[in-house]
Amino acid sequence: MTIPYLEALAGIAMALSILMAGAWLVQQRTGNSGWVDTIWTFSLGLVGAGAALWPVAGTSPNARQWLVAALVAIWSLRLGSISPSAPQGSPPTPAMPPLPGNGASIPRGE
């Protein structure tokens, strides 16, 4: 019973790996790491929506699966439509800026 689910997880992992390898190629060719976030968002949305609708048990998708697929697609489109504005005019910067100093000046919740 668990074999179909493990195969589905392996397929999801393979699809995301291939898509993120494509994102890496785009980053290497353009020199702009900002595109990785956009490609990640659309890749996760595509694979997530497809995985939600995949008939693992051999049955057609039910209403809950369609709802999950729709929510994942909406999230992906919403976030992905914001992300492309960053790479077009901005210099390539990592998603997280470096911490000041060695991190010693970060306020602690004491």
Residue pairs with C-beta under 8 A, 6 or more apart in sequence:
4 56
4 57
5 56
8 51
8 54
8 56
12 47
12 51
15 47
15 50
16 43
16 44
16 47
19 39
19 43
19 46
19 47
20 39
20 40
20 43
22 39
23 35
23 36
23 39
23 40
23 43
24 36
26 35
26 36
26 39
27 33
27 35
27 36
30 87
31 92
32 87
32 92
33 92
33 93
33 94
33 95
34 83
34 86
34 87
34 90
34 92
34 93
35 87
37 83
37 86
37 95
38 80
38 83
38 84
38 87
41 76
41 79
41 80
41 83
42 76
42 80
44 72
44 76
45 72
45 73
45 75
45 76
45 77
45 80
46 76
48 69
48 72
48 76
49 69
49 70
49 72
49 73
49 76
50 69
52 61
52 65
52 66
52 68
52 69
52 72
53 61
53 65
53 66
53 69
55 61
61 69
99 106
100 106
